[in-house]
């Protein structure tokens, strides 16, 4: 799963919203790294946005972005090859200016079978305008588009959005991006599950007690409250991120590790989910969110959500999946934690500590440098039968190939250029999730206040009972091995 091939065809990458925050933080530094890693054979990059910049001014913006958010120092010598690939046209020039810039880039590439990748790093309301502009100027043929979330706000809006997209682009040309699935750790779930005879036989309701997918964030919503008022934590994070990770966790083995079979199995998971009932959901809002930056004193928007998801199929019947995410929480983390069922412990004497520190856990950390941990009970050295919790840990940064890890956006851009949908969301998948969300959206439970720096409203403990939340960890990850660097 870690082998990454370069792109076979020359590409013109049109970056809509090229001066925005996402482009500066992720896309431009990512394209620089892909270019320097020889993963793009031939490419030209055309930036466009509402800002009235010259190509020289955009070049400076791109270099500043790569210096601030990329890796390593940007010398003139290092920058020159990438700079030669860049061009920019403001949207004030209209679609014809974009077309002329693309034609100029294609002429520079020469050859035949040049592909186009349009990255729509724009607000959701502007995405369809870009799609129609591409249609009007004739840049749909030989093209693929990458779209950012949200993909609708409910079933009706998702169906309308997909229908309008399909008037211009075929489904196989559309790449709905989820940067969570672009992480090395998310793909490692597939390798871990399906390549190991030790774990695949126990990946079911007979051996697994419950699963947690936990993505707390420490950041608040300063400057983003207007956007959040129209979305909230459920629409922003759960449908587009956490549910997609759940599908990787829960899906049946695909016939092959190809985009079509994997998408089919993910869709089966979504279809097997029970509708999300309000009594299985806790919504929260951090103290201080209301009354600031266009937020009403009576805002009912959740900045936190925790929910129980039930996948009602043969493999997972009776195994709850607990999802949690929110802003201004105690820590920032991205973990999947699988709790195994406990064996009978009657044979162990009183005072042995058997079972006192919870069940055995398999934990995936979805950081860019992925980590895994398997916790278990072992005998404490010395006289008597006293048990203690131990763990075996693996981290990508301990391996020889840690330097080859691509960041999420780098991998996903590369996959879109190759036409690989494995890590992207389909129209059918999104619409099914919105359909399962209907009871929750129609009758959401009230938001409960929680203090910034906490783990959310107290009601989360009743939601997960008789289990306990895995975060915060009682034990920390081991430090990297300096000899492996």
N, C-alpha and C positions, 0 to 999 in steps of 0.2 A: 504493500500500500504506500510505501514511501518513495518508490521510484517515480521520478518526475521527468517526462520527456519534453523536448522542446516543441515549439509550434511549427508545423510543417509548411504552412502557407504564409506569404507576406500579408501583413495587416496594416490597415489604417484604423487607429483607435481615436474615436471622436469622444472627447470628454466634456459632456454638458455639465455646467456647474463647476467649471475648472478652477474657479477662484474661491470656492467654498471650503468649509472646515474639513469635510471628509476628504476632498481632493488634496488639501495641503497635508493633512495628518497621515493619510493612508495611501491614496491612489498614486500620487506623484512619486513619493519615496518607493512605493512598491514597484512601479514601472521602471524606475531607475535600477532597482535590484534585479528585476527580471532581465533587463537588458544587459547588465554587467555579468549576469550568470550564464549568458549565452542561451537562455531559454526562449528567447524570441529571435527567430532567424533574421527577419527583416520587418521593421515596423516604422511607422511615422505616427506622431501623436498630434492631433488637432484639438486645442482647447477652445471652448467657447462659453461665455456667460454674459450676464447683464452688464458687467463692468467694462467700461470703454478703455481697454488697454491696447497698447501696441504689442507686437510679438516680442520686442525687446523687454518691455515691462513685464510681460508674462514669464519670460525666461528668468528674470530676476526673482519674481514671485516663486517660481518653481524651485530655483536654486535655494532660496531662503527656506522653503518648506523642507527640502531634502536635508539641509544642514541642521534644521531644528528637530525634525522627526525621523530622519533616516539614520543609517548606521555609518559611522566613520566620517572622517573629515572630507569636505568637498573642495579639492584643489581645482585650479583652472584646468590642469591637465586631465583630471578625472571627469570634470563636468563637460568638457568640450564635445565628446562623442554623443552624449545624451542631448545636449543642447541642440545639436545639429538635427535631431529628430523632431524638435518641437516647433509648433506654429500656433497662432492664436487669431481668432476673429471674434469681435463682439457681436452679441445678438442684435444690436442696433442695425447691423448690416443686413439683417433678414436671412432667410433661408438660402438665398443665392450666394451670399458670402460664405456660408458653411459649405455649400456644394463646391464652390470654386476652390476652397482650401483643401477639400478632400480630393478633388481632381488633381490639384497640384501635387499633393502627397503621393497619389497613385502614379503620377508621371515620374516622380523621383524614384519610386520603387521599381518601376519598369516591370517587365515580365507579364505573365498571365495568371489568372485565378487569384487575384488579390481579394482578400476578405476585408469586411468592415466590422468593427465592434463599436457599438454606441453605448457608452456608459452614462446612464441617466442619474447623475448625482444632483438631483433637483428635488424641491418639495413635491409631495404627492400630487397636489393639485396641478402642478406644472408638467407632470410626466406625460399625460395624454396630449398636451399641446406639442411637446417635443415629438411624440410618435406621429402626430398628424403632419408636423413640419417635415419629418423625414419622408413621409409618403408623398407630400407635395413636391419635394425637390428630387425625388427619384433615388433615394438612398436606402431603399428597403432590400433590393436585390443584393445577394451575396453578403447579407448583414445578419448580425445577431445583436440583441440589446440586453443589457444588464439593468434590472430595476431594483431600486431600494424599497424597503418596507415603508409604510404598511401596505398590504395588498387588500385594500378594502377595510371597512370597519364593522361589517356584519355580512350575512349571507347575501342579501340583496345587492349591496354595493360591490361585493367581490364578483358576483355574477355579471353585473353591469360592466365593471372594469375589464374583466376577462373578455367579455363579448366585444367591447370596443377595441381592445388590443388585437383580438383575432380578426378584426376587419382589415388590419394592416399587416400583422406578422402572424406566421404560423406558430403553433405552440412550441415546435422544436427550435424556433429562433429566439425564444424568450427565456431569459435566465433570471429568476427571482432570487436575489442573493440573501443568504443567511450566513453571516461571518462566523457564527458558532460552529457550523458544520465544516467550515474551511480549516479549522484548527487540527493540528496533527493528532491531538488526543481524541477527537471525535471519530476520526478514521481508524484510530487504534482500537476503538471499540469493536469494529468489524473484524479486524485482524485477530484480536484477543478472543472474541467469541467463536469465530468459525475456523480458526487455524489450530486450535488447541483441544485435543481430546479430553483434557482434564476438566475443562469448563463447559463446553457445549452440552454435555449430557445433564448437567445440573442447572441449566439456564431455564428454569420453569417453576411453576407453582409448587412442585413437590419439595423443592430445596430452598427457594427464595421466599423470605417472609414479607419484605416490602422494599421499595426503592425510593430514594430521595434524589431529586434534581434541584440543586440549591444555588441560586445566583444572586447573592446579596451585593449591593453596591454602596460605597461610602459617599459618592458624589450626590449632591442635591440637584435641583432643577433650576438653578440660577440662569436666567436668560432663555430658558426653554419652557417656561410655564404656559405660554400661549399654545405651543404645540401640544403639550401634555394635557391641557384642558380638553382637547378634542380626541385624545386617545386613552390615556391612563395606562397603568402598568400592565393590565391584561392584554390590551390590544398591542402595546408597544413591545412587550417581551415574551408573553406566554405563547401566543399563536405563532409568532414568527421565529422564535428561538427555542424555548423550552420544550414545546411539543415536537419540534423537529428532532431534538436530541432524544426525547422519549421514543420516537419511532426507530431510531438507530438501536436503542437499547432493547426494544420489544419485538422487532420484526422477525419473521421466520427466515430461515436461510434462503437467499435468492438462488436461482439456478446458476447464475454466474455473477461475478462482480462487475456487471455492466450497468449503465444508467437505467435502461428499461426495466430489467428485473428488480433492481433495488427500489426504484420508484413504485413499482407494483406492490412490493412487500410493505413499504411505508404506508401506502394508501390503505392496505388491508388493516393495518394497525388503527388508523384513524377511523375507519368504518366500524371497527370492533369496539371502539370507545363508547361507554355509556354517555348519554347527554349530561352535561355539567349542571348539576342541581345547585341552587344557591346555598343549601345547608352544608354543602361540602366545600365552601369557599369562605375565606376570611379576607376582607378588604381593609386596608389601613391608609392613613394619611399622616405624614409627620407634622408635628406641631411647628407652626410657623409658615406652613405652605400657603394658608389662606390669607387673603387681603393684600397680596403683593403681586406686582407685575401682571396686571390684568386678571387676577384670580379673585373671584367673589368671596365674600365673608362666609358664604353658605355653600362653597364648592363641595361637590360630592365625588370629585375625581380621586381615584385611588393612586397613591404613590407606592403602594405595597400590596402584594397579593400572595396568598398561599391557598392551595387547593388540593383536593384528593381526586385523582383520576383513576377510573376503573376500566381496564381493558378486558372486555367480556368475551374471551376466546378460550380455546382448549389449553393453551400454554399458560395464560396469565389469570384465569378466573380466580377471584379471591385474593389476589395480590394487589394491594393499593400502591399507587405511585403518588408520592407527595411532592409537589412543586412549590417553590418559594422564590420570590424575587422582590426587590424594593430599593428605594433610594434612601440615603442617609442612614444606613444600617451600621452595625458595629464593625464589620470587616467587609472587604471586597474579596469575593471568591467565586469560583465556577466549578462545582463538583457534582459528580454522580456517585451516590453511595448505595451499595447493594447489601442489604442485611440478610444473612442466611438464617434458616430456621435452626433452632437450638436442639441438640440431641437430649435424650433423657439424662439427667445429671444425678440420679439418686445414688449411684455407686460412690460418689465422692463424699468424703466425710465433712461434717460441719466445720466451718472455718477454713475450708480449702480455697475459697473465693471463686469456685466454679460458677459461672454465669452471672457473677456480680457486676461485671463491667460491660454488660450488654452482649449482643450476638457477634459472631464473626462478621466482618465487613470486607467487601472489595470496593475500593474507592478509586475513581478516576478524577484527576485534576485537569480541567480543560484549559490550562494555561498554554501559551505558545510552545513552551518547552514542557511537554506533557509529563505527568507523573502518575504512577499507580501504586496502590498500597493494599496488601492483604493482611488483615489483622486476625489473630487466632490466640487461643489459650495455650500456654506451655508451662511446664513445671519450673518453679523457682528453684535454683540450685540450693542444696542443703537438705537437712533431715526433714522428714514428713512429706505430705502431699499438699503443697501450697501452690496454687496456680497464679499466673500473672499474664496480662495481655501483652503480646509481642506483635511484631509486624515485619513483613518483607516488603521492601520498597524498590521501585524502579523509576528512574527519571531519564528523560531523553538527554539531559545535559551530562549524564555519566557515560554516554556512548561515544564511540569514535566519530560517528556521523552527525553529531549534534549541530554542527555548523551548516548542515544542508537543510535544516528545517525552514520551510517557507512560512511567512506570516499568513494569516487567514485570507486577507484580500489579495495577496500575491498569488496564492494557489487558486483562488476562485476566478480571478481574471484569466489566468493561464488555462483553466478548465473550460471557461466560456469560449476562449479563442479556439480550443480544440473541439468544441461542440459536446463536451462531456457534462451531462445533466446530473451526474451521481449526487453531487452535494447541493443541488438546487431544488427549490420547491415547485411543484406542478400546480396548474390551475385546479385540477380535480382534488388535490390534497388540501389546498387552501379552502376551497368551497366546502369540503367535508368538515374541516375544523370549525368553520363558521356555523355550519349546520348544527354540530354538536354543542356549540356555545350558546345557542338560541335561548334556552331556559335561563342561563345566567345573565345574559344581556337584557332579557325582558324583565327580570326581577332581581337586580343585584342586591346583595345584603348591604346594610349601611356601612359606611367607612368608620373605622375605629381609630382613635388618635393613638399615636405612639411617639415616644421621645426620640429625637435624633441621637444616633449613637447606640440605640438599642437593637434588638433582633426582631422588632415588630410588635404588634398588639399581643396581649396575653392570650387571646383566644386561639393562637396558633398551637398552643400546647393541648387544648381540648381536641383540636382537629387531628393531631397526629397520635393522640393517646389510643392504646396503651404504650405506644412506642415513644421515642424521644427524638428530637432533632439532632442530627449528627454534628452540625455546626452550632457553637464553636467547638473545634477539636480539643480533646484533652491532651493529645500528643501532637507535636509539630512535625512537619516534614524534615527529614534529615538534610543537612547542608550538602551542596554539591561536592563531588570528589575532585579536588584540584588536579589530580593526576590524569583525569579523563579529559581535561580541557585542551 
